[in-house]
Amino acid sequence: MFELQRLAAEIVGRVLSGRSLDTQRDHAVREHEGLKVDERGALRDITSGTLRFLGELDSILEQLLNQPLKHERVRQLLRVALYQLIHTRVAAHVIVDQAVKASVAAGGEGAKGLVNAVLRRFLRERESLLAQVACDEVGRYSHPAWWIEKVKAQHPEHYETLLSHGNTRPPLTLRINSRRSTPECYVARLREARIDARSIGGMAVVLERPMPTALLPGFAEGLVSVQDASAQEAAAYLDMRAGQRVLDACAAPGGKAAHIMERAEVDLTAIDNDPGRLARVEANLTRLELHARVQRGDAAQPEKWWDGVEYDRIVADVPCSGSGVVRRHPDIKWLRRPSDIDAYAERQRAILESLWQLLRRDGKLLYVTCSVFVEENDDQIKRFLERHHDARRLSLPGPETNAQRLKGQILPDETHDGFFYALLQKS
């Protein structure tokens, strides 16, 4: 285990220096080809969990350390070991013993005594240390202080629930391909394979326990796709009809484009500015046996890729802070800075302005973020409507599927990530 601890500590350190968790984890797996499937799963859990509860772990470390650490790699190792002691079922003596072994690579022979002493003190004083965490908001909520204050101010009635859901393990939600099956039929097929799952409305099915997609019946054949329940609402909001021209801007990884084509026979163009992510769009459409124009393009610069023919429907799933999906990407909490929110809002404004010119009269544009911050959501739409008198905001169709939905804002809950939707019509 000590090799996994050492590797996890390295990854956490790289992430906190400004790199993406998924990128660093994938890089580590490629470098260590000998990792078994269960070891890869453990590495994913340890790295995600350490970042998910980083505020709590650091609050505890601050109480345990009598002097500054000489080696940052030792700090990362202690964070990893504390996460395991608090949030996993691995025997405590095994975690401590293996962490002491891993400490040699992190800080030399001299680090062994420190790591052993800190972890054993935690075990002795565990209850009192955890009680002290509750007195520190960053420790209690495991989010940066500026993030906590922003959520408190913008969602005063829901901030505690919102922050706590950000620290939960995300569900594995599937979208059933409506051309091939129904949620009821697929849930029955899963039960035959001894996989527990339940339908939660629309074409969404949630697995009781996440599992690799390769083990899902019919996944390779395009029967289902992985997509959060909140993201699945986009296609329904568009009110599409056969033959319409539809643009999915910022399309990667392709979930919304595929869902649109599963629901209607439309002429779809999917664009994205990242060639690597665009390849994922093509791969998803190929697996589902769906056909669309997939091309590289910047949604804010349509003059470089647009063919001049207006669209009936546009999905603008714009780049955003990702503040609504931190349970899936816990590194986001610690990589974002307050100034990033304004930068994202400016990018979103540019994309909205450009895409509006491509929409035909009476056409509809669906603005989407996976954020819970109003600067990127409701404020963005209000400012857009002030600038464009030919735009009006429509009510979102369909039944309420989230008890905390507020004017298009879906707040995270057990089965939904945080998303925002605004449906605009050109009049």
C-alpha positions as CSV (number, residue, x, y, z in Angstrom):
1,M,0.0,0.0,0.0
2,F,2.8,2.4,0.7
3,E,3.5,2.7,-3.0
4,L,-0.1,3.8,-3.6
5,Q,0.2,6.3,-0.7
6,R,3.4,7.7,-2.2
7,L,1.8,8.0,-5.7
8,A,-1.4,9.5,-4.3
9,A,0.6,12.1,-2.4
10,E,2.6,13.0,-5.5
11,I,-0.6,13.5,-7.5
12,V,-2.2,15.6,-4.8
13,G,0.9,17.8,-4.7
14,R,0.8,18.3,-8.4
15,V,-2.9,19.2,-8.3
16,L,-2.4,21.8,-5.6
17,S,0.4,23.3,-7.7
18,G,-2.2,24.1,-10.3
19,R,-2.7,20.9,-12.4
20,S,-5.9,19.0,-13.2
21,L,-6.6,15.9,-11.1
22,D,-7.8,13.8,-14.0
23,T,-4.8,14.7,-16.1
24,Q,-2.3,13.9,-13.3
25,R,-4.0,10.7,-12.4
26,D,-4.2,9.5,-16.0
27,H,-0.5,10.3,-16.4
28,A,0.4,8.4,-13.3
29,V,-1.5,5.3,-14.5
30,R,0.3,5.4,-17.8
31,E,3.7,5.7,-16.0
32,H,2.8,2.8,-13.7
33,E,1.5,0.2,-16.2
34,G,1.8,-2.5,-13.6
35,L,-1.1,-1.1,-11.5
36,K,-3.9,-3.6,-11.1
37,V,-7.5,-2.7,-11.6
38,D,-8.2,-2.6,-7.9
39,E,-5.1,-0.5,-7.3
40,R,-6.3,2.0,-9.9
41,G,-9.6,2.2,-8.1
42,A,-7.9,2.7,-4.8
43,L,-5.7,5.5,-6.3
44,R,-8.8,7.2,-7.6
45,D,-10.5,7.0,-4.3
46,I,-7.5,8.2,-2.3
47,T,-6.7,11.2,-4.5
48,S,-10.3,12.3,-5.0
49,G,-11.1,11.8,-1.3
50,T,-8.0,13.7,-0.1
51,L,-9.0,16.7,-2.2
52,R,-12.6,16.3,-1.4
53,F,-11.9,16.7,2.4
54,L,-8.8,18.8,2.1
55,G,-10.2,21.5,4.3
56,E,-10.9,19.0,7.1
57,L,-7.5,17.3,6.8
58,D,-5.6,20.6,6.9
59,S,-7.6,21.8,9.9
60,I,-6.5,18.6,11.7
61,L,-2.9,18.9,10.6
62,E,-2.7,22.4,11.9
63,Q,-3.6,21.0,15.4
64,L,-1.2,18.1,15.1
65,L,1.9,19.9,13.9
66,N,4.0,21.8,16.4
67,Q,6.3,23.3,13.8
68,P,6.4,24.0,10.0
69,L,7.1,21.0,7.8
70,K,10.4,21.0,5.9
71,H,9.1,18.9,3.0
72,E,5.8,19.5,1.2
73,R,5.8,15.9,0.0
74,V,5.6,14.9,3.7
75,R,2.5,17.2,4.1
76,Q,0.9,15.5,1.1
77,L,1.6,12.1,2.5
78,L,0.1,13.1,5.9
79,R,-3.0,14.4,4.1
80,V,-3.4,11.1,2.3
81,A,-2.9,9.0,5.4
82,L,-5.4,11.1,7.4
83,Y,-8.0,10.7,4.7
84,Q,-7.6,7.0,4.8
85,L,-7.8,6.9,8.7
86,I,-11.0,9.0,8.7
87,H,-12.9,8.0,5.6
88,T,-11.9,4.5,4.7
89,R,-12.2,1.1,6.3
90,V,-8.6,0.1,6.0
91,A,-7.1,-1.0,9.4
92,A,-5.5,2.0,11.1
93,H,-2.3,0.1,12.0
94,V,-1.8,-0.8,8.3
95,I,-2.3,2.8,7.2
96,V,0.2,4.1,9.7
97,D,2.8,1.4,9.1
98,Q,2.6,1.9,5.3
99,A,2.7,5.7,5.6
100,V,5.9,5.4,7.7
101,K,7.5,3.3,4.9
102,A,6.3,5.8,2.3
103,S,7.7,8.7,4.2
104,V,11.3,7.8,3.4
105,A,10.7,8.7,-0.3
106,A,8.9,11.9,0.8
107,G,11.4,13.3,3.3
108,G,14.2,10.9,3.9
109,E,14.8,8.7,6.9
110,G,14.2,11.6,9.3
111,A,10.6,11.8,8.2
112,K,9.7,8.4,9.6
113,G,9.5,9.5,13.2
114,L,7.5,12.6,12.4
115,V,4.9,10.7,10.3
116,N,4.6,8.0,12.9
117,A,4.2,10.4,15.7
118,V,1.6,12.6,14.0
119,L,-0.6,9.7,12.8
120,R,-0.4,7.9,16.2
121,R,-1.3,11.1,18.0
122,F,-4.3,11.5,15.7
123,L,-5.5,8.0,16.6
124,R,-5.2,8.8,20.3
125,E,-6.9,12.2,20.1
126,R,-9.3,11.5,17.2
127,E,-12.6,12.6,18.8
128,S,-11.3,15.8,20.2
129,L,-9.5,16.7,17.0
130,L,-12.6,16.1,14.8
131,A,-14.7,18.1,17.2
132,Q,-12.3,21.1,16.8
133,V,-12.8,20.9,13.0
134,A,-16.4,21.9,13.5
135,C,-15.3,25.2,14.8
136,D,-13.5,26.1,11.6
137,E,-15.7,26.7,8.5
138,V,-13.1,25.7,6.0
139,G,-12.5,22.5,7.9
140,R,-16.2,21.8,8.5
141,Y,-17.3,22.4,4.9
142,S,-14.0,21.5,3.1
143,H,-14.3,24.5,0.7
144,P,-12.1,27.6,0.4
145,A,-13.2,30.5,2.6
146,W,-14.1,32.8,-0.3
147,W,-16.2,30.0,-1.9
148,I,-18.1,29.5,1.4
149,E,-18.8,33.2,1.7
150,K,-20.0,33.4,-1.9
151,V,-22.4,30.5,-1.5
152,K,-23.7,31.9,1.8
153,A,-24.5,35.2,0.2
154,Q,-26.0,33.8,-3.0
155,H,-27.9,30.8,-1.6
156,P,-28.6,31.8,2.0
157,E,-31.4,29.2,2.5
158,H,-29.5,26.3,0.9
159,Y,-25.8,27.0,1.5
160,E,-25.2,24.2,4.1
161,T,-26.9,21.6,1.9
162,L,-25.1,22.8,-1.2
163,L,-21.7,22.7,0.5
164,S,-22.3,19.3,2.1
165,H,-23.4,17.7,-1.3
166,G,-20.1,19.0,-2.7
167,N,-18.3,16.6,-0.5
168,T,-20.3,13.5,-1.3
169,R,-19.4,10.7,-3.7
170,P,-21.2,11.3,-7.0
171,P,-23.8,8.9,-8.3
172,L,-23.3,7.0,-11.5
173,T,-26.2,8.1,-13.6
174,L,-27.0,6.6,-17.0
175,R,-29.0,8.0,-19.9
176,I,-31.0,5.3,-21.7
177,N,-30.9,5.5,-25.5
178,S,-34.6,6.2,-26.3
179,R,-34.1,4.7,-29.8
180,R,-33.1,1.4,-28.3
181,S,-34.8,0.9,-25.0
182,T,-36.7,2.3,-22.0
183,P,-35.6,2.9,-18.4
184,E,-37.9,0.2,-17.2
185,C,-36.5,-2.4,-19.6
186,Y,-32.9,-1.5,-18.9
187,V,-33.4,-1.6,-15.1
188,A,-34.9,-5.1,-15.5
189,R,-31.8,-6.1,-17.6
190,L,-29.5,-4.7,-14.9
191,R,-31.4,-6.8,-12.3
192,E,-30.8,-9.9,-14.3
193,A,-27.1,-9.1,-14.2
194,R,-27.5,-8.6,-10.4
195,I,-26.8,-4.8,-10.7
196,D,-29.1,-2.7,-8.5
197,A,-30.5,0.4,-10.1
198,R,-33.5,2.7,-10.2
199,S,-35.2,5.0,-12.7
200,I,-35.4,8.6,-11.5
201,G,-37.5,10.2,-14.3
202,G,-37.1,10.8,-18.0
203,M,-34.4,8.5,-19.4
204,A,-32.2,8.6,-16.3
205,V,-31.2,5.5,-14.3
206,V,-29.0,5.7,-11.2
207,L,-26.9,2.7,-10.2
208,E,-26.8,2.0,-6.5
209,R,-23.1,1.3,-6.7
210,P,-20.8,2.9,-9.4
211,M,-19.0,0.4,-11.6
212,P,-16.8,0.5,-14.8
213,T,-18.8,1.2,-17.9
214,A,-17.2,-1.9,-19.6
215,L,-19.3,-4.0,-17.2
216,L,-22.6,-2.4,-18.0
217,P,-24.9,-4.5,-20.2
218,G,-25.2,-3.0,-23.7
219,F,-22.8,0.0,-23.1
220,A,-20.5,-0.9,-25.9
221,E,-23.4,-1.3,-28.3
222,G,-24.8,2.1,-27.5
223,L,-27.7,1.1,-25.3
224,V,-26.8,3.6,-22.6
225,S,-24.5,6.5,-21.9
226,V,-23.1,8.1,-18.7
227,Q,-24.7,11.5,-18.1
228,D,-25.8,13.3,-14.9
229,A,-29.6,13.7,-14.5
230,S,-29.3,17.5,-14.6
231,A,-27.4,17.4,-17.9
232,Q,-30.1,15.2,-19.4
233,E,-32.7,18.0,-19.1
234,A,-31.1,20.0,-21.9
235,A,-32.5,18.1,-24.9
236,A,-36.0,18.2,-23.5
237,Y,-35.9,22.0,-23.1
238,L,-35.1,22.6,-26.8
239,D,-38.5,21.6,-28.1
240,M,-37.1,20.2,-31.3
241,R,-38.8,19.0,-34.4
242,A,-37.6,16.8,-37.2
243,G,-35.5,18.5,-39.9
244,Q,-34.4,21.5,-37.8
245,R,-30.8,22.8,-37.9
246,V,-29.3,22.5,-34.4
247,L,-25.9,23.7,-33.1
248,D,-24.3,22.3,-30.1
249,A,-21.6,24.8,-29.2
250,C,-18.8,23.8,-26.8
251,A,-20.0,20.2,-27.4
252,A,-17.4,18.1,-25.7
253,P,-17.6,15.4,-24.5
254,G,-20.8,15.0,-26.6
255,G,-23.5,13.9,-24.1
256,K,-25.9,16.6,-25.0
257,A,-25.3,16.2,-28.8
258,A,-26.0,12.5,-28.6
259,H,-29.1,13.0,-26.4
260,I,-30.5,15.6,-28.9
261,M,-30.1,13.1,-31.8
262,E,-31.6,10.2,-29.8
263,R,-34.7,12.4,-29.3
264,A,-35.2,13.9,-32.8
265,E,-34.1,13.5,-36.5
266,V,-32.3,16.9,-36.7
267,D,-29.4,18.3,-38.7
268,L,-26.9,18.7,-36.0
269,T,-23.5,20.4,-35.9
270,A,-21.2,19.9,-32.9
271,I,-18.3,22.2,-32.4
272,D,-15.5,22.5,-29.8
273,N,-12.3,24.3,-29.7
274,D,-10.3,21.5,-28.1
275,P,-9.2,18.8,-30.6
276,G,-8.7,16.2,-27.9
277,R,-12.1,16.7,-26.4
278,L,-13.6,16.8,-29.9
279,A,-12.3,13.3,-30.5
280,R,-14.4,12.2,-27.5
281,V,-17.5,13.7,-29.2
282,E,-16.8,11.6,-32.3
283,A,-16.2,8.5,-30.3
284,N,-19.5,8.9,-28.4
285,L,-21.5,9.4,-31.5
286,T,-19.8,6.5,-33.2
287,R,-20.6,4.2,-30.3
288,L,-24.2,5.2,-30.4
289,E,-24.4,5.0,-34.2
290,L,-25.4,8.6,-34.6
291,H,-24.2,11.0,-37.3
292,A,-23.5,14.7,-37.1
293,R,-21.1,17.3,-38.4
294,V,-18.3,17.5,-35.9
295,Q,-15.8,20.3,-36.4
296,R,-13.3,22.3,-34.5
297,G,-14.4,25.9,-33.8
298,D,-14.4,28.6,-31.2
299,A,-18.0,29.4,-30.2
300,A,-17.0,33.1,-29.8
301,Q,-15.5,33.3,-33.3
302,P,-18.2,31.8,-35.6
303,E,-16.8,33.7,-38.6
304,K,-14.0,31.1,-38.7
305,W,-16.4,28.0,-39.0
306,W,-20.0,29.0,-39.6
307,D,-21.5,28.3,-43.1
308,G,-23.8,31.3,-43.0
309,V,-27.1,29.4,-42.6
310,E,-29.0,30.2,-39.4
311,Y,-29.9,27.6,-36.8
312,D,-33.3,26.8,-35.4
313,R,-31.9,25.7,-32.0
314,I,-28.6,26.4,-30.3
315,V,-27.2,24.8,-27.1
316,A,-24.6,27.0,-25.5
317,D,-23.0,24.8,-22.8
318,V,-20.5,27.5,-22.0
319,P,-17.1,27.1,-20.1
320,C,-17.7,27.9,-16.4
321,S,-16.3,27.6,-12.9
322,G,-17.6,24.0,-12.5
323,S,-18.9,25.0,-9.1
324,G,-21.9,22.7,-9.4
325,V,-19.9,19.5,-10.1
326,V,-17.2,19.6,-7.4
327,R,-18.2,16.2,-6.0
328,R,-17.1,14.8,-9.4
329,H,-14.0,17.0,-9.7
330,P,-12.9,18.0,-6.1
331,D,-9.8,19.6,-7.4
332,I,-11.9,22.5,-8.8
333,K,-12.5,23.8,-5.3
334,W,-8.8,24.4,-4.6
335,L,-7.7,25.4,-8.2
336,R,-10.3,28.2,-8.7
337,R,-9.6,31.7,-7.5
338,P,-12.2,34.5,-7.0
339,S,-10.9,36.4,-10.1
340,D,-11.7,33.3,-12.2
341,I,-15.4,33.8,-11.9
342,D,-15.3,37.3,-13.6
343,A,-13.0,35.8,-16.3
344,Y,-15.5,33.0,-17.0
345,A,-18.4,35.5,-17.0
346,E,-16.6,37.6,-19.7
347,R,-15.9,34.5,-21.8
348,Q,-19.6,33.5,-21.5
349,R,-20.7,37.0,-22.5
350,A,-18.6,36.8,-25.7
351,I,-20.0,33.4,-26.6
352,L,-23.6,34.4,-26.0
353,E,-23.2,37.5,-28.1
354,S,-21.6,35.6,-31.0
355,L,-24.1,32.7,-31.0
356,W,-27.1,35.0,-30.8
357,Q,-26.2,36.2,-34.3
358,L,-26.5,32.7,-35.7
359,L,-30.0,32.1,-34.4
360,R,-32.9,32.5,-36.8
361,R,-36.0,34.6,-35.8
362,D,-38.3,32.6,-33.5
363,G,-35.4,30.2,-32.9
364,K,-34.4,29.2,-29.4
365,L,-31.0,29.2,-27.6
366,L,-30.4,27.2,-24.4
367,Y,-27.8,28.7,-22.2
368,V,-26.2,26.1,-19.8
369,T,-23.6,26.1,-17.1
370,C,-22.6,23.5,-14.4
371,S,-22.2,26.4,-11.9
372,V,-24.1,27.6,-8.9
373,F,-22.6,31.1,-8.9
374,V,-25.1,33.9,-10.0
375,E,-22.4,35.9,-11.9
376,E,-22.3,33.0,-14.5
377,N,-26.0,32.3,-14.4
378,D,-28.9,34.6,-13.6
379,D,-26.9,37.8,-13.7
380,Q,-25.4,36.8,-17.0
381,I,-28.8,36.3,-18.5
382,K,-30.3,39.5,-17.0
383,R,-27.5,41.6,-18.6
384,F,-27.9,39.8,-21.9
385,L,-31.7,40.7,-22.0
386,E,-30.9,44.3,-21.2
387,R,-28.6,44.5,-24.2
388,H,-30.9,42.5,-26.6
389,H,-34.5,43.7,-27.0
390,D,-35.1,40.9,-29.5
391,A,-34.6,38.3,-26.8
392,R,-37.1,37.0,-24.3
393,R,-36.6,34.4,-21.6
394,L,-39.0,31.5,-21.8
395,S,-40.3,29.3,-18.9
396,L,-38.5,25.9,-18.8
397,P,-40.9,23.2,-20.0
398,G,-41.6,19.9,-18.1
399,P,-42.3,19.0,-14.5
400,E,-40.2,20.1,-11.6
401,T,-37.5,17.5,-11.0
402,N,-35.5,19.2,-8.3
403,A,-37.1,20.6,-5.2
404,Q,-34.5,23.4,-5.0
405,R,-34.8,24.7,-8.5
406,L,-34.9,28.5,-8.6
407,K,-35.4,30.2,-11.9
408,G,-33.4,27.6,-13.9
409,Q,-30.9,27.0,-11.1
410,I,-30.6,23.3,-10.1
411,L,-28.7,23.0,-6.8
412,P,-26.9,19.7,-6.1
413,D,-28.8,16.9,-4.4
414,E,-28.5,13.1,-4.1
415,T,-29.2,12.6,-7.8
416,H,-28.4,15.9,-9.5
417,D,-25.3,18.0,-10.1
418,G,-25.5,21.7,-9.9
419,F,-26.7,23.2,-13.2
420,F,-28.2,26.3,-14.6
421,Y,-30.5,26.7,-17.6
422,A,-32.0,29.7,-19.4
423,L,-34.1,29.3,-22.5
424,L,-34.0,32.4,-24.8
425,Q,-36.1,33.0,-27.9
426,K,-35.3,35.5,-30.6
427,S,-38.4,37.5,-31.4
